Amino acid sequence: MPSSARFRDPRSTRHDFVGSIVVRCPGCAGPAQVVVAPGSSEAGAWTLFTPRRLVCTGCGKSRLWSGDRVAFSRGTAHRATDPYFGLPLWLQVETRHGWLWAYNLEHLDLIHRFVRASLRERAPWYDTGQKMTLAARLPVWVKRAGNRDEILRAVGRLHASLTAVRSAPLSPW
């Protein structure tokens, strides 16, 4: 797969991707979503602690989270879980270096674009004071050009795992 010429860091953080998280359903083991609970945010605005709802279209399982604590997965040595219900993420695969995971397809697409690019430009931190964007926090083994093909294959497997169980077509890269 040919690499794209350039990736410019969009200054995304993990908080930008937790509005909708694809998890493994505790009822049927299929893909389910953790989304902002209906009626809990005004005009589309939500915060990290806005109530969430687990929804599975496969088995109909539904749960509500309205807690005051979130637990983000750290590192790549272990499987990742969603920060609200603690359920395993659907989009994760073990590589020889560690676990590669994403909260949703937008997060996976950011990783795909970053890894595929031969030129990776950092976001200028002096504009906002924010130095550690999501791209900057990716593990070193994901950033290495020598691992590019392996990581792109893993990203492809993750994308295929979700498209195989969904009937609606997803946006292609």
Number of C-alpha atoms within 10 A of each C-alpha: 7 7 14 13 10 14 18 14 17 13 18 16 16 14 11 13 16 20 18 18 25 26 28 19 25 14 13 13 14 17 22 26 23 27 18 25 19 10 9 13 13 8 7 8 9 14 11 16 14 17 20 23 19 24 21 23 12 14 14 12 14 15 12 16 16 12 12 10 10 13 11 14 14 10 14 16 11 12 17 25 23 22 19 24 18 14 18 18 24 26 26 23 17 14 12 7 14 16 16 25 23 25 25 21 19 13 20 21 16 18 22 19 18 24 25 23 18 16 14 17 14 16 19 12 12 8 8 9 8 12 15 15 17 18 25 16 13 16 14 10 14 20 19 11 13 10 14 20 14 13 23 18 13 20 23 13 15 20 19 13 15 18 14 10 11 11 8 8 8 11 7 6 6
